[in-house]
């Protein structure tokens, strides 16, 4: 056998192993809405009043603590103020962004599905999946975007049947699924 052929074959095998080890992917399958409702310890409608970013883990990462003034407790007993943490934020000139993590700012009106309980600070269920933004039209009518997929049918982008839900209808749906009364 030719030494050149053996070395070339060996190089090909080593290259294949290196490429196989470095090419990986993660697929995140969103939870069904009913699972999100049942797994969340606290569900609130509220308005963000403060966002403070801080360094953690020996200055290796940045997290943000979000303070929400509770307008309505839908599940659980959060009190007048709820707190939750998000990965990412900005401390001084250092900024950390995590793909899939929502961004909150003072004044944002949200419906939050929070997972975790004391003494730990809760996080939104599935990060962005547990944060529903409330929009208001010129008349003050509150709607929730995006609409939830209650049944397990397929979601189609641009489907005209997918419309925003009024906030009251959304909270009633969540209460019904959580098994609590309005």
N, C-alpha and C positions, 0 to 999 in steps of 0.2 A: 504494500500500500504506500501511496505517496504521502510524505509528511505534510506536504502542503494541503492535500485534501483532508487529512485528519484535523489539522489546525483550523481549516476553514469550517469544517463540520462542527467542531467544538465551539468555535466562536459563534456560529449560528445558534447552537443550543443555548449557550450562555446568554446571548442577546434575547432570545425568546423568553427565557426565565425572567430576565430583568424587566422586559417590557410587560410581561404578564403580571408581575408583582406591582408595577407602578401604575397600571391602568385599572382603576376601580371606580365604581359609581355607587351612589346611594339614591334610592328611589323612596320618596316619602309618600305614603298613601294616606290621604286625609281621612280622619275618623268620621264616622257617620254622626249626624247632628245629635241623635238620641244618645250616643255614647259620650259625646262632648258634654251634654247636659248632665248626665248621671255622674260622670267622673269629676266634674267641677264642684269643689266644695262651696264656692261663693260665686254668685252671678249678680252683677250690679249694673245699673244704668247710672252714669255719672259724668262729671266734667273734670278734666285734668286741671289741677291748680298749680302743680310744681313738678319739675323734673330735675333731679340732681344726679350727676354722674360722679363716679368715684373709682379709684384704682383698687383692685383686689389681687389676691394671690401673689403677694410680694411684688406688686407693680407690673405684673405680667399681663393683666387684662383689665378691661374697663366695663363696669356695669352701671345701669341707671336705676335709681329709685324714683318711681312715679307716684305722686300723691293725687288721689281722686276724691273730690267732694261727691258723696253718694246722693243722687237724686232719688233713686228707688232701689231697694233691695229686692231682687227677684228670687234669689235662693240664698240661704244662709243668713247670718246676722252680722254684717260687717260694721255696723255703727255709722256715724256721720261721715267718717273718712275711711277710705280704703287705700292700702299701699300695695304695690307690686313691683317686681324688678324685671328688667329687660337686659339682655346682653348688649353691649355696645354703648357708645356715648362719646363725649368729648371732655377731657380734662386738660386744661391749658392748651398747648399746641398739639396734643396727641388725641387722635380720633380713632375709634374702633367701630367698624361696621360689620355686622353679621348678616349674611344673606338669610332672609326668612324671618328676621326679627322686625316687629313693627316699630315705627318711630312715633313718639308722642310729644306733643308740645302743649304748653298751657293754653287753655281755651278749647281743646278738642273735646267733643261730646262723644262718648263711647258706651257700648254695652260690652262688658267684660266677663269672660268665663275664666275664673281664676282657679288654678289647681295648686294645692298645698295649703297647709294650715300652720298655726303657731306651734313652735317658736320660729319656724322657717318663714321667710317672706315668700308669698305665693308668686307664681308666674302665670301668664296667660296660657291656657290649654293649647298646645301645639303652636305656640308663639303667635303668628299672624292669624291662625285659624280661630283663636279665642278672642279676637278683637273685632268687633263690629262697629264701624263708624256711623254715627247718626248725622244725617243731612237734613237741613231745614230749607224749605222753599221760601219765597217772598212773603207768603201768608203765615209762615211760622209752622207749617205742617211738618212734623218729624217723620222721617223714613229711615229704614236701616238698609244699608248696602254692604255686601251683596246679599241677595236673598238666599235663604238657607235651602238646602236640598233635603227635605224631610224624608221623602221616600228614597229608596236606593236606586232610583232610575239614573240614567246616564246624564251628565251635565253637558250641554252643548253651548259653546260660546256663541253669543249673538241670538240665542233663542228668544223670540218675542214674548213667550209665555213667562220668562223669568223677569219679574218686575220687582221693584223695591216694595218692601212691606211697611205699612204704617207702624210706628213704634209701639203703639198700644196692642196691635195684633201680634207683633213679634213677642212682646213680653208675655202676653196671654198664652201664646204657643209654648214658650219656654216653661211657664208655670205649669201648664197642663202636662208637659213631658216630665217635669220634675216631680209631679204629684202633689204640688202645693196649691193652695187657694189664693186667688188675687187679693 
